[in-house]
């Protein structure tokens, strides 16, 4: 099992109880995306600048899916963002924080890893 980085206080991050296989890592090549259901929650997985990100596929502003959302990073948002295709709300991929209106509630994010060519999301 992969090791987990320490949290800000130096304590090791708690390991998830289980990992759900959501697809082949090769599906994330280019601008690929994996959509999966994890414990009743629709989750999207993307790779941006080599880092994996998994987030709930639902804008917190209107409750609609983030299908077709752009994923990008720039100097202002090096953590990377997902941009809602309807109203332009931006969410940090690392923390889920809502960065711009009309969204004010954070997006749920999930631990994600690559294991033997497969992508796994923590349940």
C-alpha positions as CSV (number, residue, x, y, z in Angstrom):
1,X,0.0,0.0,0.0
2,X,1.2,3.5,-0.8
3,X,2.4,5.6,2.1
4,X,0.5,8.8,3.0
5,X,2.2,12.2,3.5
6,X,2.1,13.7,6.9
7,X,-0.5,16.3,7.7
8,X,0.5,19.8,8.6
9,X,0.9,18.9,12.3
10,X,3.4,16.1,11.5
11,X,0.9,13.3,12.3
12,X,0.6,10.7,9.5
13,X,-2.6,11.0,7.5
14,X,-5.1,8.3,8.3
15,X,-5.3,5.6,5.7
16,X,-8.7,5.2,4.0
17,X,-10.6,2.1,4.9
18,X,-10.8,0.9,1.3
19,X,-9.8,1.9,-2.2
20,X,-12.2,1.6,-5.1
21,X,-10.8,0.8,-8.6
22,X,-12.3,3.3,-11.0
23,X,-10.4,2.5,-14.2
24,X,-7.2,2.3,-16.1
25,X,-4.6,5.0,-15.7
26,X,-4.2,5.2,-19.5
27,X,-7.7,6.7,-19.6
28,X,-6.2,9.9,-18.1
29,X,-3.7,10.5,-20.9
30,X,-4.1,13.8,-22.7
31,X,-7.1,15.5,-21.3
32,X,-8.8,12.3,-20.2
33,X,-11.2,11.9,-17.4
34,X,-12.6,9.0,-15.5
35,X,-16.1,9.1,-14.2
36,X,-17.2,6.6,-11.6
37,X,-19.5,6.0,-8.7
38,X,-17.9,5.7,-5.3
39,X,-20.2,4.7,-2.5
40,X,-23.2,6.4,-4.2
41,X,-21.3,9.6,-5.1
42,X,-20.5,10.4,-8.7
43,X,-16.7,11.2,-8.8
44,X,-14.5,12.6,-11.6
45,X,-10.8,11.8,-11.7
46,X,-8.3,13.9,-13.7
47,X,-4.6,14.3,-14.0
48,X,-3.2,17.8,-14.1
49,X,0.6,18.5,-14.4
50,X,1.2,14.9,-13.3
51,X,-0.9,15.0,-10.1
52,X,-4.1,13.0,-9.7
53,X,-7.3,14.7,-8.5
54,X,-10.6,13.2,-7.6
55,X,-13.7,15.4,-6.9
56,X,-17.4,15.0,-6.6
57,X,-19.0,15.5,-10.0
58,X,-21.5,18.1,-8.8
59,X,-21.3,21.9,-8.8
60,X,-22.1,23.2,-5.3
61,X,-23.9,26.2,-6.8
62,X,-26.6,24.5,-8.7
63,X,-26.2,20.8,-8.0
64,X,-25.6,19.9,-11.6
65,X,-22.8,17.6,-12.9
66,X,-19.5,19.2,-13.9
67,X,-19.4,17.2,-17.1
68,X,-17.6,19.2,-19.7
69,X,-15.8,21.3,-17.1
70,X,-12.4,22.6,-17.9
71,X,-9.4,21.7,-15.7
72,X,-6.6,24.2,-15.6
73,X,-3.7,25.6,-13.6
74,X,-2.0,29.0,-13.8
75,X,0.2,31.3,-11.7
76,X,-2.8,32.4,-9.7
77,X,-4.1,28.9,-9.0
78,X,-1.1,26.5,-9.1
79,X,-3.2,23.9,-7.2
80,X,-5.3,23.6,-10.3
81,X,-9.0,24.3,-10.7
82,X,-12.1,22.8,-12.2
83,X,-14.4,25.4,-13.8
84,X,-18.1,24.8,-13.9
85,X,-19.2,25.0,-17.6
86,X,-22.5,26.7,-16.8
87,X,-21.7,29.7,-14.5
88,X,-17.9,29.7,-14.3
89,X,-17.6,28.9,-10.6
90,X,-14.0,27.8,-9.9
91,X,-13.0,25.1,-7.4
92,X,-9.5,24.2,-6.1
93,X,-8.6,20.7,-7.1
94,X,-6.4,20.1,-4.1
95,X,-8.8,21.3,-1.4
96,X,-12.2,21.7,-3.1
97,X,-12.5,25.3,-1.9
98,X,-14.9,27.5,-3.9
99,X,-12.7,30.2,-5.4
100,X,-15.2,32.3,-7.3
101,X,-19.0,33.0,-7.2
102,X,-21.6,31.9,-7.8
103,X,-20.4,28.9,-5.7
104,X,-19.6,29.5,-2.1
105,X,-19.6,25.9,-0.7
106,X,-16.6,23.7,-1.2
107,X,-16.5,20.8,-3.6
108,X,-15.9,17.4,-2.0
109,X,-12.5,15.9,-2.9
110,X,-11.3,12.4,-2.5
111,X,-7.9,10.7,-1.9
112,X,-6.8,9.1,-5.2
113,X,-3.8,7.0,-6.2
114,X,-2.4,5.0,-9.1
115,X,-1.6,1.4,-8.3
116,X,-0.3,-1.1,-10.9
117,X,-1.7,1.0,-13.8
118,X,-5.1,1.4,-12.2
119,X,-6.7,4.4,-10.6
120,X,-8.1,4.0,-7.1
121,X,-10.3,6.4,-5.1
122,X,-10.6,6.2,-1.4
123,X,-14.1,5.3,-0.1
